[in-house]
Amino acid sequence: MKIEKPSIPKGTRDFGPEKMLKRQFILNTIRNVFEKFGYLPLETPAMENLSVLTGKYGAEGDQLLFKILNSGDFLSNVKENDIQGGSKSLTPMISEKGLRYDLTVPFARYVVMNQHDITFPFKRYQIQPVWRADRPQRGRYREFYQCDADVVGTDSLICEAEIILMIKEVMKNLGLNDFTIKVNNRKLLTAITNLIGEQGKEAIFCVAIDKIDKIGREKVEEELSGNGFSKEAIQKLNPFFDINGPNTEILNTLEKLLKDSALGNSGIIELRQVFEYLKALGSGENHVELDLTLARGLSYYTGIILEVRANKSSITSSITGGGRYDNLTSVFGLEGVSGVGFSFGVDRIYDVMEDLDIFPKEYEASTKVLLLNFDPISFKEALEVLTKLRTAQVKCEIYPDAVKIKKQMTYADKKRIPFVLMIGENEIKEGKYQLKNMTTGEQNELGLEEIIDFLSN
């Protein structure tokens, strides 16, 4: 029998215990902030009907959907001319479901299906994996976790301001202190598209300009030209590309450039209102930067949008993104429900924290103390101590075999267990045990209550 070398699909990863402890630190940090701001947990299926997913992410997003073949003989109803018609005609015949691309569209579907059972405004958070048939590269995977928080059923811009507050708090609690929250408004981008004489092409404009950090301004202009934008229209973009300075100055300049655009002025007013809310909430505009080239390529955004980047990391991809969407539930038959949300990319955050080496050391080990196994008599005593430690909520374990002490110590060292507890014949007689610090080598003789108190604190 041929033995196959085990492998996993490109763009996916295994996470061993050491990595999982760090990932749980990230997930718990995010979850705690979500719940602090009043968001409730929700889960949706890994797969959705393709009719739910397609048409929500733009043409490029639709191409990245992982499709699931129908069960059974999925080719039973396919004829030769169907195959010759290509993937567009063939796909609906062999695939009815797909893996979710993000958590926002499934959330909108959930809201519509459960609209009579939920209370609006409805605030939910969702922490689950998503899948995209993207080209794998550093910081970009085909399977990755998202941590979404959305609120639907309100137009209030206090939601956008609180999202910025949540991002700031999560970043601070993770130890990512040098970061930038870039904000923009899709209304401004639509107004700019209209002003340069390319009405109706805002989707193309947003997809192109969203790549400016990756491919540069010249390549963006080439892409726009290739998509039918006139040379004159592209030249009219120069004043917008060249705007810089503090947020207030940018908004003042935009007011002059878009003075005749009601939509543009609406976008400016919304941004000013969010900045005012931040000030009222005691946060201000620190870490917040207005960036007119931020577009968020997904087609469902209609208002304020945002992205977050860690400034000193070699990983330049955004680690958080989101925005306001006014029409997402309407495609499922529910009109007039505005929503706003954002998502943390756990895998990107993990890579950035590894890159910057800022994971707290205490999250490199789950066990706090290892009880050594000397002999049958001490093993019995150690089991009683083990139970009392666990009752006191101390994370602990006992070495299962009575092997050489050196091997047990090596086990503790490799698992990065910070303390070992030695319970031998003399310790049992005296009622005090030897607690050794594996980092410093310091060893102390302590009673059980003293050990519990020390390890608990």
N, C-alpha and C positions, 0 to 999 in steps of 0.2 A: 504494500500500500504506500502510495506517495504521501509524504508528510509535507503539508503546505506550511510555509512560513507565515505566522499570524501577522495581520496588519489591520489598520483602521482607515476609513475613507479620508482622502485629502481634505483639509480644512476642518477636521475634527480632532479632539484631543482626549486622552485619558487624564484623570486627575487623581494622583495618589494622595495618601493621608496628609502629607505635609502641605500640598497645594490646597487640599480641601479645607484645612483649618484656616488658611489665609482667605480663601474664597468665602467661607462662612463669616469671617470677620467683616468682609465687605458687605455681604448680604444682610447681616444682622444690623450693621450700622445704617444701611439704607432703610431697612424695614422699620427700625425704631423711629427714624425721622418721619417717614410716611405716616405712621400711626400717631405720632405727636401732633401732626397737622390735621388729624381727623379723617384720614383715608382708611377704608376698610378692605380686607383681602378678597380677591376673586381669582378663580382659575377657569380657563376654557380649554377645549380639546386641542391636542397637538395638530390634528388635521381638521380642515374646514372644507366645505364644498367649494369647488373652484369658482362657482358663480358668486360666492361671497368675496373671494380674494381678487379676482381679475378686475381690471379697470380702476383700481383704487390707488395704484402706486405709480402711474404713468407708464409709458411704453417700456422704458428701461427696467422698471421694477417688475412688470409682468413677466419679462424674460428671465428673471431670476427666481421665479417660483419653482419649487420642487413639486413635481406632479406625481401622484400615486396611481399606478396601474390598477384598473378594475380587477377585482378578485375573479378567480376562475379563468375561463378561456376568454381573455380580454380582446382577442382578435376575431371572435366568432361572427360578429356582425360586420366586419370590415371587408370591403371588396377592393379589387385591384385599383380601380379608378380613385378610390378614397386615398389609397397610399400615394398615388401619383399626384394627388392634390396638395401634398405637403403637410407639414405639421399643424398648420392652422385648421385644416379640415379634419385631420386625423385625430388630434388630441381630444376633442369632445366625445369621440366614439370609444376611446380606450381609457380615458381618465376622467373621473367625476370629482375627485378629491385632491387636495394638495396640502403640504405642510405649511403651517402659518408663517408668513413673511415678517410679521410684526405682531404686537399685541393690541394695537389701537383699532384696527378694522374688526377683529373678533370681538373687542369690547363694544364697538358700535352695534354689531350684530346682536350681542347679548342685551344691550339696552333696549333695542327695538322689540326683541322677543319677550322681554320681561318688563315692558314699560308700565304695566298696570300694577306691578308688585314692588317697584322700587320707589324711593322717595327722592324727589328732585329738590335742590341740586344733589346729584349723586356723585360721591367721591369714592373712588376705588383705587387700590394698587394691585399690581399683578407681577409676580416674579416667576418667570418660566422661560424655557429655551425657545428660540425661533431659528428658522432655517432659510438660507439664501444661497442660490447656486452661483455664487460669486467666485472670482478667481482668488484662490487662497494666497495670502501674503502676510507679512508681519503685521499684527494688529487687526487683521481682517480674516474672519473664519466663516465656514459654511454652517456651522452650528454654534450658537452662542446664546448666552442668557441676556435677557432684558429685564429691567426693573422699571415698570411703568407706573406713573400716577396720573390719573385724569379726573377732571370734574366736568360733568355735563349738566345742562339745564340752567345755565346762568351766563349772561353776557358781561358780568362784572370783571373789570380789569384787576380787582384785588386778587383774583386767582393767579394772574400772571406774576404779580408782585410776590405773592407767597411762594410760587414755584421758584423764583430767584432766591428767596430766603431759604427754601429747602435745599437748593443746590449748594448754597454757601455753607449751610450747617453740615451737610454730608461731607463736603470737601474738607472742612475744618476737622471733623471727627475722624476722617481717614488719614489726616496728616498731610493732605495735598494743599498746601497753603499758597502756592504760587500758581494761579490759574486765571483764565479770562472767560467771562460769560459774554459771548457775542450775541447781540440782539439786532433784529430788523423787523420790518413789517411787510408782508406780502402785498399790502395795498400800495405801498410805495413802489414796489417793483412793477406792479400792474400800471400804476400812474406813469412811471418812467417809460415803459413799453409804449403806452399811448402817446406820450409826449414826443417820442422820436419817430412817430408815424408808423408803428408796427402793431396796430391794434389787433387783438385776438391772438397774438403770438407770445403771451406772457409765459405760458408753460414751457415753450422752447427756450425763451430767454432765461427762465429760472434754472432749467436743467443745465444750460451752458455756464451761466455765471456761478453756479454752485461748485464748479470744478476749478475756479480761479486759483485757489491755493495749491492745487495739484499740478495744473498744466500751465498756469501763467496767463496774463492778460492777452498776449498776442495770440495764443492758441484758442482762447475763448472767442476772440474776435473772428478768427478763422472759422470756428464752428458756427457762429452766428451767420457769417457770410454764406457758408455752405447750406444753411437752413433758410435761405431766402431773405435775410436782412440786407437792406441796401447799404452801400458804402456811406451815404449821407447819414443814415440812421445810426450806424456804428460810430461815426464821428461825433454825433450829438451825445453819445454816452460819456465823452471825455470829462465834462464838468462833474459828473456823478462819480466817476472812477477816481477823480483827483481830490474829492472832499476828505478832509481829515481834521483832527483837533478834538477837543472835549465834546461830549455828547450834546451839550446845549448849543455850541457853535455849529455843529453839524445840522441840528434841527433848524436853527436860524437860517442857515444857507439853503436848506431844502425848502423852507417856506417861500423863499424868493424864487427858486427855480420852479416850484410846483404851485405857484400862487393861483393859477387858473384851473387847478385840478381839485375838484371836491373830494375825490377818492384819496389823492395824495395828502390833502390837509387832514382828512379823517385819520390816516395812518400816523401823521405827526402828532395829532392831539392824543391818540392812544398811547404813544410812546411817552409823551410828556406826563400823562396821567400815571403811568406805571412808575416813572421816576419819582413823582410826587408821593405815591403810596410808599415807596421804599424809604423815602425820607421820613414820612410819618411813622413808619414801623421801626425807626431807629437804625436802619441799615445803610441807607444812602446808596451811591452809585459805585462804591469801591468794587473792583473786579468786573464791573459791567461796562462793556464797550459797544457803542453803536457802529455797526459795520454794514454798509450798503451792498457789499458783495455777498453777504450771507443770504442764501436763497432757499435752502432745504428743498431738494429736488422733488420730494413727494408731492403729488398734485392736490392732496386734500387740504393743505394749509391755506387759510384765507386771511389771517390777521398777523399778530405778533409771532415771531419765530425766534428761536435761540439755539445756540450750540456752546459747548464748553470744551476748552482745551487746557491741558497741563503745559505750562510754559517751558519748563526746564527739561522735559523728557525728550528723548530721541524719537519717541512715537508721536507723530504730529496729528494723527487722526483724532476726531472729536470723541469725547468719552460720554457726552450727554447731549441730547437734542430734543426739540419739541416745538410746540406752538399751538395756536388757536385754529380750530376748524369749525366752520359754521354749517356745513352741508353734509357731513359724513353720514349721519343717520338717515338723511333723506333718500339715499340710494336704496335703503331697505324699507322705505315707506313711512318714515316718521319725520315730518317737517318741523322746522322751527326749534330744533334743539342744538344750541351752540355748545361747544366743548373746547377745553384746552388741556393739554397734557404734555408730559415729557418722559424721557426714558434714560436710565443709566445703563451703559454697556459694561456689564461686570467683567467680561474678558479683557476689554480695553483698559479698564481701571486696574485690573490685576497686573497686566503687562506694564503699565505706567509705574505702578508702585514697586514692582520688581526692578524695573529700569532705574528708578530713583533710590532703591534699597531703603524703603521707609516703613516696611511692615513691622509692627510692634513685635519684639522678641517673644513675648508671652504667647503669641499665637503660632509659634513654631512647635508647641507641644500641647497635647491634651491632658496627659497624665501629669499630676503634680508630684506624686511620690510613689516610688516603687518599694514594696516590702520584699526584702531578700529571703530566700529559702535556704535555711541552714541544715535542718534535720527534721525528722517527723515530730519531735516534741515542740520545737520552736515553730514549726509550720502550723500546728494546732493553735498555738498562742497568737501567731500572726493572723490567722483567719478571724479570730475574735477582734483583734485590733482593726483589721480591714473593714469589718462590718461597722465598727464604731466610727471610723473615718468617713465612710460613705454616708452614714446616718447624719454626720455633720456636714455633708455636701462637699467633702474634699475629694477631688478626682484622684483615684488611686488604683493600683493593681498589684498583684503578687506574682512573683516569678513561679511558674507552675512546677518546675522540676528542681530537684536538689542537686544541681550541678555545681561546678567550681564557681566561687564567688567572683573571680575575674570575668567569667563569661556573663554572669548576671550584671556586673557593673558595665561591661561593654554594651549589653542590651540597653541599659538605662542611658548610656552616653549616646548611642546611635539614635535612640528615640527622643533625645534631648529632654529627658525627664530631669527636672532641676534638683530633686532630692531623692535619696534612698534611705530607707529605715531598716536598721539592723536589729533583729530580735533573736539574741542567742541565749544560751543557758544562764549566763551571768545577768543579763538584762532582765530575764524573767524573774530571777530571785530578788533583784533589787527593785523591780517595778518601774524601771526607767530604761528608755531605749536610746540607741545611738542614731541621731539624725545627721546625715552628711549632705552638705551642699556640693553638688557635682560641678559647679562652676569654680568656686573658691577653694574647695577641698576642706573647708572648715567643718568640724564635727562637734556636736553637742549632745550631752546626755540629758534627756528631758522626760518628764512624766507624760502620760497620754494626753491629759487635758492641756498641758503646755504645748504639745505638738499640734493638737487640733487648733488651738488659739493662734499659733504661729502660722500654720499653713492656711488657715482661713483668712488671715490678714495679709 
